[in-house]
Amino acid sequence: MANLILIRDLCEAQKMTIRELAERIGRNESTLQAAIRKGSTNSTTIELIAKELRVPAGYFFDGWEVPDTARELKKENDHLRALLAEKERTIEILMSDRNANK
């Protein structure tokens, strides 16, 4: 049986609702909610969910562990996202200063 409760955590971490996930994978929200409650769905749906949430399909099954390389890539990805956000903030500040000086 799959641990589909993890879908909720992943959606929350990615600031996505279950409804948005369902739409992205071409499924009905109520069907996805039922699958999460039951902990069961077909392999195609699990693969679609995993792809959309950017995790391996095995992530939802007991005994599966994130390989160290995946953890390192996630850490690096999080770091790069933080750098990008800071650069975007700096650009906004510079643009507002530029507009104020006109």
N, CA, C and O atoms as a MOPAC input file, in Angstrom:
PM7 MOZYME 1SCF
protein

 N      0.84500 1    -1.18000 1     0.00000 1
 C      0.00000 1     0.00000 1     0.00000 1
 C      0.89100 1     1.24500 1     0.00000 1
 O      1.91100 1     1.28900 1     0.68700 1
 N      0.50800 1     2.21000 1    -0.74700 1
 C      1.28100 1     3.44700 1    -0.86600 1
 C      0.92300 1     4.40300 1     0.27200 1
 O     -0.19500 1     4.38100 1     0.78700 1
 N      1.87900 1     5.23200 1     0.65400 1
 C      1.65300 1     6.26100 1     1.66500 1
 C      1.33100 1     7.56300 1     0.93300 1
 O      2.19000 1     8.43300 1     0.79200 1
 N      0.10600 1     7.68600 1     0.47600 1
 C     -0.28500 1     8.83200 1    -0.33300 1
 C     -0.57400 1    10.07800 1     0.49600 1
 O     -0.80900 1    11.15200 1    -0.06000 1
 N     -0.56000 1     9.94400 1     1.82500 1
 C     -0.68400 1    11.12400 1     2.69500 1
 C      0.47300 1    12.08400 1     2.40400 1
 O      0.34300 1    13.29500 1     2.57900 1
 N      1.59100 1    11.53500 1     1.96200 1
 C      2.75500 1    12.36500 1     1.62800 1
 C      2.43200 1    13.38500 1     0.54400 1
 O      3.09900 1    14.41500 1     0.44400 1
 N      1.42400 1    13.11000 1    -0.26000 1
 C      1.02300 1    14.04100 1    -1.31700 1
 C      0.63500 1    15.37500 1    -0.70600 1
 O      0.99000 1    16.43100 1    -1.22800 1
 N     -0.09100 1    15.32600 1     0.39600 1
 C     -0.50800 1    16.57000 1     1.05800 1
 C      0.70100 1    17.39100 1     1.50300 1
 O      0.74400 1    18.60600 1     1.30900 1
 N      1.67900 1    16.71400 1     2.10000 1
 C      2.88700 1    17.40900 1     2.56300 1
 C      3.64800 1    18.03100 1     1.39400 1
 O      4.09100 1    19.17700 1     1.46700 1
 N      3.79100 1    17.26300 1     0.32100 1
 C      4.51500 1    17.76400 1    -0.84900 1
 C      3.78500 1    18.94500 1    -1.48400 1
 O      4.40900 1    19.92400 1    -1.89200 1
 N      2.46200 1    18.84200 1    -1.56500 1
 C      1.68200 1    19.95300 1    -2.13300 1
 C      1.84200 1    21.19800 1    -1.26900 1
 O      2.04000 1    22.29900 1    -1.78400 1
 N      1.75700 1    21.02100 1     0.02900 1
 C      1.90700 1    22.16400 1     0.93900 1
 C      3.28900 1    22.79900 1     0.79200 1
 O      3.41400 1    24.02300 1     0.75000 1
 N      4.31800 1    21.96500 1     0.71600 1
 C      5.68700 1    22.47700 1     0.57100 1
 C      5.86400 1    23.24000 1    -0.73700 1
 O      6.66300 1    24.17300 1    -0.81600 1
 N      5.11700 1    22.84300 1    -1.75800 1
 C      5.23500 1    23.49500 1    -3.05900 1
 C      4.13300 1    24.52600 1    -3.28300 1
 O      3.94500 1    25.02300 1    -4.39400 1
 N      3.40900 1    24.83900 1    -2.20700 1
 C      2.34000 1    25.84700 1    -2.25800 1
 C      1.33900 1    25.55200 1    -3.37500 1
 O      0.98800 1    26.41200 1    -4.18300 1
 N      0.90000 1    24.29600 1    -3.37800 1
 C     -0.04000 1    23.81400 1    -4.39200 1
 C     -1.19900 1    23.13300 1    -3.65400 1
 O     -0.97800 1    22.44500 1    -2.65800 1
 N     -2.40700 1    23.31900 1    -4.12900 1
 C     -3.54600 1    22.63300 1    -3.52300 1
 C     -3.71800 1    21.26400 1    -4.18900 1
 O     -3.19000 1    21.00000 1    -5.26900 1
 N     -4.47000 1    20.41300 1    -3.50800 1
 C     -4.79300 1    19.09900 1    -4.07400 1
 C     -5.59000 1    19.30400 1    -5.36400 1
 O     -5.41900 1    18.55700 1    -6.32800 1
 N     -6.45100 1    20.30600 1    -5.38000 1
 C     -7.23600 1    20.60400 1    -6.58300 1
 C     -6.30900 1    20.95000 1    -7.74900 1
 O     -6.50500 1    20.46400 1    -8.86300 1
 N     -5.29800 1    21.79300 1    -7.49500 1
 C     -4.35800 1    22.16100 1    -8.55900 1
 C     -3.59400 1    20.94100 1    -9.05700 1
 O     -3.40400 1    20.76300 1   -10.26000 1
 N     -3.15600 1    20.10000 1    -8.11700 1
 C     -2.44900 1    18.88100 1    -8.50800 1
 C     -3.34900 1    18.00800 1    -9.37100 1
 O     -2.92600 1    17.50700 1   -10.41300 1
 N     -4.58700 1    17.82800 1    -8.93600 1
 C     -5.52600 1    16.99600 1    -9.69600 1
 C     -5.70100 1    17.53200 1   -11.11200 1
 O     -5.70800 1    16.76400 1   -12.07300 1
 N     -5.84200 1    18.85100 1   -11.24000 1
 C     -5.98900 1    19.45000 1   -12.56600 1
 C     -4.74600 1    19.22400 1   -13.42300 1
 O     -4.84500 1    18.92600 1   -14.61300 1
 N     -3.58500 1    19.36900 1   -12.80600 1
 C     -2.33100 1    19.21500 1   -13.55500 1
 C     -2.12100 1    17.80100 1   -14.07300 1
 O     -1.51200 1    17.59800 1   -15.12300 1
 N     -2.63500 1    16.81800 1   -13.32400 1
 C     -2.43900 1    15.42900 1   -13.75900 1
 C     -3.66400 1    14.88200 1   -14.49500 1
 O     -3.70600 1    13.70900 1   -14.86500 1
 N     -4.65400 1    15.74300 1   -14.70200 1
 C     -5.82800 1    15.32600 1   -15.45800 1
 C     -6.76100 1    14.40000 1   -14.71000 1
 O     -7.40500 1    13.53800 1   -15.30600 1
 N     -6.83200 1    14.57900 1   -13.40500 1
 C     -7.72000 1    13.75700 1   -12.57800 1
 C     -8.71300 1    14.66100 1   -11.85300 1
 O     -8.51200 1    15.87200 1   -11.76000 1
 N     -9.77100 1    14.06800 1   -11.34900 1
 C    -10.78300 1    14.76900 1   -10.58800 1
 C    -10.28800 1    14.91900 1    -9.14300 1
 O     -9.70200 1    13.98800 1    -8.59000 1
 N    -10.52000 1    16.07800 1    -8.53700 1
 C    -10.05900 1    16.30600 1    -7.16400 1
 C    -10.62700 1    15.27200 1    -6.19700 1
 O     -9.89700 1    14.76400 1    -5.34600 1
 N    -11.91600 1    14.95100 1    -6.31100 1
 C    -12.52400 1    13.99200 1    -5.38300 1
 C    -11.89900 1    12.60300 1    -5.53700 1
 O    -11.74800 1    11.87800 1    -4.55300 1
 N    -11.54000 1    12.23700 1    -6.75300 1
 C    -10.87800 1    10.95300 1    -6.99100 1
 C     -9.50100 1    10.93500 1    -6.33400 1
 O     -9.10900 1     9.94000 1    -5.72400 1
 N     -8.77000 1    12.04200 1    -6.46300 1
 C     -7.44400 1    12.13300 1    -5.85500 1
 C     -7.55200 1    12.13100 1    -4.33000 1
 O     -6.76100 1    11.47200 1    -3.65500 1
 N     -8.52300 1    12.86200 1    -3.78500 1
 C     -8.72600 1    12.87900 1    -2.32900 1
 C     -9.04800 1    11.46800 1    -1.81600 1
 O     -8.54500 1    11.05700 1    -0.77100 1
 N     -9.87800 1    10.73900 1    -2.54700 1
 C    -10.23000 1     9.37100 1    -2.15500 1
 C     -9.00600 1     8.46700 1    -2.19000 1
 O     -8.82200 1     7.63000 1    -1.30700 1
 N     -8.17300 1     8.63300 1    -3.20400 1
 C     -6.95100 1     7.82400 1    -3.31200 1
 C     -6.02300 1     8.10200 1    -2.12900 1
 O     -5.41600 1     7.18200 1    -1.58000 1
 N     -5.91800 1     9.36500 1    -1.74400 1
 C     -5.06700 1     9.72300 1    -0.60700 1
 C     -5.60500 1     9.06700 1     0.66300 1
 O     -4.83800 1     8.51000 1     1.44800 1
 N     -6.91100 1     9.13200 1     0.86500 1
 C     -7.52700 1     8.51700 1     2.05900 1
 C     -7.32100 1     7.00800 1     2.07800 1
 O     -6.98300 1     6.43600 1     3.11500 1
 N     -7.52700 1     6.35900 1     0.92400 1
 C     -7.39600 1     4.89700 1     0.83700 1
 C     -5.94700 1     4.44300 1     0.81800 1
 O     -5.63400 1     3.32100 1     1.21700 1
 N     -5.05800 1     5.32200 1     0.34900 1
 C     -3.65700 1     4.93200 1     0.21000 1
 C     -3.45400 1     4.02100 1    -0.98000 1
 O     -2.52400 1     3.21500 1    -1.01300 1
 N     -4.33700 1     4.15700 1    -1.96000 1
 C     -4.26700 1     3.25400 1    -3.09500 1
 C     -4.75200 1     3.93800 1    -4.36600 1
 O     -5.76700 1     4.63500 1    -4.36700 1
 N     -4.01900 1     3.72900 1    -5.42800 1
 C     -4.40800 1     4.17900 1    -6.75600 1
 C     -3.58600 1     3.37900 1    -7.75800 1
 O     -2.74500 1     2.57300 1    -7.36100 1
 N     -3.81500 1     3.58700 1    -9.03000 1
 C     -3.06400 1     2.81500 1   -10.02400 1
 C     -1.66400 1     3.41000 1   -10.22000 1
 O     -1.39500 1     4.55000 1    -9.84200 1
 N     -0.80100 1     2.62100 1   -10.80900 1
 C      0.59700 1     3.03800 1   -10.97900 1
 C      0.73400 1     4.24400 1   -11.90400 1
 O      1.62800 1     5.06900 1   -11.72000 1
 N     -0.13900 1     4.34800 1   -12.88600 1
 C     -0.07700 1     5.49800 1   -13.80500 1
 C     -0.32200 1     6.79700 1   -13.04800 1
 O      0.38100 1     7.78500 1   -13.26000 1
 N     -1.31700 1     6.79700 1   -12.16700 1
 C     -1.62500 1     7.99200 1   -11.38800 1
 C     -0.48200 1     8.32800 1   -10.43800 1
 O     -0.12600 1     9.49700 1   -10.28800 1
 N      0.09400 1     7.32100 1    -9.79800 1
 C      1.23100 1     7.56700 1    -8.90200 1
 C      2.39300 1     8.17000 1    -9.68400 1
 O      3.05000 1     9.09400 1    -9.20500 1
 N      2.64300 1     7.66200 1   -10.85900 1
 C      3.73400 1     8.20300 1   -11.68200 1
 C      3.46000 1     9.64700 1   -12.08700 1
 O      4.37300 1    10.47200 1   -12.08400 1
 N      2.21200 1     9.96400 1   -12.43600 1
 C      1.85600 1    11.33400 1   -12.79700 1
 C      2.02000 1    12.27900 1   -11.60600 1
 O      2.53500 1    13.38900 1   -11.74400 1
 N      1.57400 1    11.81900 1   -10.43900 1
 C      1.69800 1    12.62100 1    -9.21900 1
 C      3.17000 1    12.86100 1    -8.91000 1
 O      3.58100 1    13.99000 1    -8.64100 1
 N      3.95300 1    11.79700 1    -8.94900 1
 C      5.38300 1    11.89900 1    -8.63700 1
 C      6.07800 1    12.86400 1    -9.59600 1
 O      6.88700 1    13.69100 1    -9.17700 1
 N      5.76000 1    12.75300 1   -10.86400 1
 C      6.37600 1    13.63700 1   -11.85400 1
 C      6.01400 1    15.09100 1   -11.57400 1
 O      6.87600 1    15.96900 1   -11.61300 1
 N      4.74900 1    15.34000 1   -11.29500 1
 C      4.29300 1    16.72000 1   -11.04200 1
 C      4.89400 1    17.28700 1    -9.75900 1
 O      5.19100 1    18.48000 1    -9.68300 1
 N      5.07400 1    16.43300 1    -8.75400 1
 C      5.63300 1    16.88400 1    -7.47100 1
 C      7.15700 1    16.76100 1    -7.42000 1
 O      7.78100 1    17.06100 1    -6.40200 1
 N      7.74100 1    16.31700 1    -8.52500 1
 C      9.19500 1    16.20900 1    -8.67300 1
 C      9.84800 1    15.30400 1    -7.61900 1
 O     10.83900 1    15.66400 1    -6.98500 1
 N      9.25600 1    14.12300 1    -7.46000 1
 C      9.82800 1    13.09100 1    -6.60600 1
 C      9.76700 1    11.76800 1    -7.36200 1
 O      8.94700 1    11.61600 1    -8.26800 1
 N     10.61700 1    10.81000 1    -7.00500 1
 C     10.50200 1     9.49100 1    -7.63300 1
 C      9.20600 1     8.80600 1    -7.19100 1
 O      8.74200 1     9.04600 1    -6.07600 1
 N      8.62400 1     7.97500 1    -8.02100 1
 C      7.38400 1     7.28200 1    -7.67400 1
 C      7.55300 1     6.43700 1    -6.41200 1
 O      6.60200 1     6.26600 1    -5.64800 1
 N      8.75000 1     5.91200 1    -6.19200 1
 C      9.02000 1     5.10600 1    -5.00400 1
 C      8.89800 1     5.87200 1    -3.70000 1
 O      8.80800 1     5.27200 1    -2.62900 1
 N      8.89500 1     7.18000 1    -3.78500 1
 C      8.78600 1     8.03700 1    -2.60000 1
 C      7.54500 1     7.71200 1    -1.77200 1
 O      7.55200 1     7.88500 1    -0.55300 1
 N      6.48900 1     7.24700 1    -2.41600 1
 C      5.22200 1     7.00800 1    -1.74300 1
 C      5.08800 1     5.60900 1    -1.13700 1
 O      4.02300 1     5.25700 1    -0.62900 1
 N      6.14400 1     4.81800 1    -1.18700 1
 C      6.06900 1     3.44800 1    -0.69100 1
 C      6.97200 1     3.25400 1     0.50800 1
 O      8.07600 1     3.79400 1     0.57500 1
 N      6.47300 1     2.46000 1     1.46600 1
 C      7.22800 1     2.17700 1     2.69000 1
 C      8.56400 1     1.54500 1     2.36500 1
 O      8.67700 1     0.74400 1     1.43700 1
 N      9.55900 1     1.90500 1     3.12400 1
 C     10.88800 1     1.33700 1     2.94900 1
 C     11.74100 1     2.06300 1     1.93500 1
 O     12.92500 1     1.76100 1     1.78700 1
 N     11.16300 1     3.00600 1     1.24400 1
 C     11.94100 1     3.74500 1     0.25500 1
 C     12.65000 1     4.88200 1     0.95600 1
 O     12.04700 1     5.61500 1     1.73900 1
 N     13.91100 1     5.02400 1     0.67700 1
 C     14.68700 1     6.10800 1     1.26400 1
 C     15.26200 1     6.97900 1     0.16700 1
 O     15.62300 1     6.49800 1    -0.90700 1
 N     15.34200 1     8.26300 1     0.45100 1
 C     15.92100 1     9.20300 1    -0.50100 1
 C     17.42300 1     8.94800 1    -0.56500 1
 O     18.09100 1     9.01600 1     0.46700 1
 N     17.97600 1     8.65500 1    -1.74200 1
 C     19.41200 1     8.47700 1    -1.84800 1
 C     20.13500 1     9.78100 1    -1.48100 1
 O     19.58400 1    10.87100 1    -1.64000 1
 N     21.36400 1     9.65500 1    -0.99400 1
 C     22.13500 1    10.84000 1    -0.60700 1
 C     22.25800 1    11.83000 1    -1.74900 1
 O     22.19400 1    13.04000 1    -1.53200 1
 N     22.43200 1    11.33100 1    -2.96000 1
 C     22.57700 1    12.24400 1    -4.09400 1
 C     21.30300 1    13.06200 1    -4.29100 1
 O     21.37400 1    14.24200 1    -4.63100 1
 N     20.14500 1    12.44900 1    -4.08100 1
 C     18.88200 1    13.17500 1    -4.21500 1
 C     18.77600 1    14.23600 1    -3.12800 1
 O     18.31200 1    15.34700 1    -3.38000 1
 N     19.20800 1    13.88900 1    -1.92200 1
 C     19.18000 1    14.86100 1    -0.82400 1
 C     20.10200 1    16.03300 1    -1.12800 1
 O     19.75100 1    17.19000 1    -0.89900 1
 N     21.27600 1    15.72000 1    -1.64400 1
 C     22.23500 1    16.77500 1    -1.98100 1
 C     21.69100 1    17.66800 1    -3.09600 1
 O     21.83600 1    18.88900 1    -3.04200 1
 N     21.06700 1    17.06000 1    -4.10400 1
 C     20.49100 1    17.84400 1    -5.19300 1
 C     19.35900 1    18.74100 1    -4.69000 1
 O     19.23200 1    19.88500 1    -5.12500 1
 N     18.53900 1    18.22200 1    -3.77500 1
 C     17.45800 1    19.02900 1    -3.21500 1
 C     18.04100 1    20.19700 1    -2.42600 1
 O     17.55200 1    21.32200 1    -2.52600 1
 N     19.06900 1    19.93500 1    -1.65300 1
 C     19.70500 1    20.99900 1    -0.86400 1
 C     20.26900 1    22.07300 1    -1.79700 1
 O     20.09200 1    23.26800 1    -1.55900 1
 N     20.94300 1    21.64100 1    -2.84700 1
 C     21.50300 1    22.59300 1    -3.81000 1
 C     20.39200 1    23.36700 1    -4.52200 1
 O     20.50600 1    24.57400 1    -4.73500 1
 N     19.32700 1    22.66900 1    -4.88600 1
 C     18.19800 1    23.30700 1    -5.54500 1
 C     17.57300 1    24.36900 1    -4.63800 1
 O     17.27600 1    25.47500 1    -5.08700 1
 N     17.37600 1    24.03100 1    -3.36700 1
 C     16.82700 1    24.99300 1    -2.40600 1
 C     17.73300 1    26.21200 1    -2.27600 1
 O     17.25800 1    27.34600 1    -2.21200 1
 N     19.03600 1    25.97200 1    -2.23700 1
 C     20.00500 1    27.06700 1    -2.13900 1
 C     19.93100 1    27.97600 1    -3.37200 1
 O     19.93300 1    29.20100 1    -3.24900 1
 N     19.86700 1    27.36900 1    -4.55100 1
 C     19.78900 1    28.15700 1    -5.78100 1
 C     18.48600 1    28.96200 1    -5.86300 1
 O     18.47700 1    30.09000 1    -6.35400 1
 N     17.40900 1    28.38100 1    -5.38500 1
 C     16.13900 1    29.11900 1    -5.35800 1
 C     16.23300 1    30.33500 1    -4.43200 1
 O     15.71600 1    31.40600 1    -4.74800 1
 N     16.89500 1    30.15900 1    -3.28900 1
 C     17.07000 1    31.27500 1    -2.35900 1
 C     17.93000 1    32.37100 1    -2.98900 1
 O     17.63300 1    33.55700 1    -2.84700 1
 N     18.99500 1    31.97300 1    -3.68300 1
 C     19.83500 1    32.95800 1    -4.36700 1
 C     19.05300 1    33.71000 1    -5.43600 1
 O     19.17100 1    34.92800 1    -5.56300 1
 N     18.26400 1    32.98100 1    -6.19400 1
 C     17.45800 1    33.60100 1    -7.23800 1
 C     16.46400 1    34.59400 1    -6.63900 1
 O     16.28100 1    35.69000 1    -7.17000 1
 N     15.82700 1    34.21400 1    -5.54400 1
 C     14.87400 1    35.11400 1    -4.88900 1
 C     15.57400 1    36.38200 1    -4.41400 1
 O     15.02800 1    37.47800 1    -4.54200 1
 N     16.76700 1    36.24100 1    -3.87100 1
 C     17.52900 1    37.41200 1    -3.41600 1
 C     17.91000 1    38.30400 1    -4.58800 1
 O     17.83000 1    39.52800 1    -4.48300 1
 N     18.31500 1    37.71800 1    -5.68600 1
 C     18.65800 1    38.50800 1    -6.87900 1
 C     17.43100 1    39.24100 1    -7.41000 1
 O     17.52700 1    40.40300 1    -7.80300 1
 N     16.29600 1    38.58100 1    -7.42500 1
 C     15.05700 1    39.22500 1    -7.86900 1
 C     14.71700 1    40.40700 1    -6.96300 1
 O     14.28800 1    41.45800 1    -7.44000 1
 N     14.91000 1    40.23200 1    -5.66400 1
 C     14.64200 1    41.31500 1    -4.71200 1
 C     15.58400 1    42.48500 1    -4.96900 1
 O     15.16100 1    43.64000 1    -4.92700 1
 N     16.85400 1    42.19800 1    -5.23300 1
 C     17.83300 1    43.24400 1    -5.51900 1
 C     17.46200 1    43.99800 1    -6.79500 1
 O     17.56800 1    45.22300 1    -6.84600 1
 N     17.03500 1    43.27800 1    -7.81000 1
 C     16.62500 1    43.90900 1    -9.06700 1
 C     15.44100 1    44.84300 1    -8.82100 1
 O     15.41100 1    45.95900 1    -9.34000 1
 N     14.47600 1    44.39100 1    -8.03700 1
 C     13.31900 1    45.23300 1    -7.73200 1
 C     13.75000 1    46.52100 1    -7.01700 1
 O     13.25100 1    47.60100 1    -7.33400 1
 N     14.66300 1    46.40900 1    -6.06500 1
 C     15.15100 1    47.57900 1    -5.35000 1
 C     15.86200 1    48.54700 1    -6.31200 1
 O     15.61700 1    49.75400 1    -6.28400 1
 N     16.72600 1    48.01100 1    -7.14300 1
 C     17.44300 1    48.85600 1    -8.10300 1
 C     16.49400 1    49.52000 1    -9.08000 1
 O     16.67200 1    50.69400 1    -9.40500 1
 N     15.50300 1    48.80900 1    -9.55100 1
 C     14.53500 1    49.37500 1   -10.48500 1
 C     13.71300 1    50.47000 1    -9.82300 1
 O     13.43000 1    51.49500 1   -10.44400 1
 N     13.32500 1    50.26200 1    -8.56200 1
 C     12.53900 1    51.28700 1    -7.86800 1
 C     13.39900 1    52.52000 1    -7.60500 1
 O     12.89900 1    53.64200 1    -7.69600 1
 N     14.67400 1    52.34100 1    -7.28100 1
 C     15.59800 1    53.47800 1    -7.10600 1
 C     15.76400 1    54.23700 1    -8.42500 1
 O     15.77600 1    55.46800 1    -8.45200 1
 N     15.88900 1    53.49000 1    -9.49800 1
 C     16.05100 1    54.11100 1   -10.81200 1
 C     14.82400 1    54.93100 1   -11.19300 1
 O     14.94900 1    56.04300 1   -11.70500 1
 N     13.64700 1    54.38400 1   -10.94500 1
 C     12.40900 1    55.09600 1   -11.26100 1
 C     12.22300 1    56.30300 1   -10.36500 1
 O     11.65700 1    57.30500 1   -10.80200 1
 N     12.67900 1    56.23900 1    -9.13500 1
 C     12.55300 1    57.35200 1    -8.20700 1
 C     13.47000 1    58.51500 1    -8.59600 1
 O     13.16500 1    59.67000 1    -8.30000 1
 N     14.57800 1    58.21800 1    -9.24900 1
 C     15.55100 1    59.23900 1    -9.63200 1
 C     15.21400 1    59.88500 1   -10.97000 1
 O     15.91200 1    60.80800 1   -11.39100 1
 N     14.19500 1    59.44300 1   -11.63200 1
 C     13.82700 1    60.03300 1   -12.94200 1
 C     13.05400 1    61.30700 1   -12.76300 1
 O     12.66400 1    61.93600 1   -13.74700 1

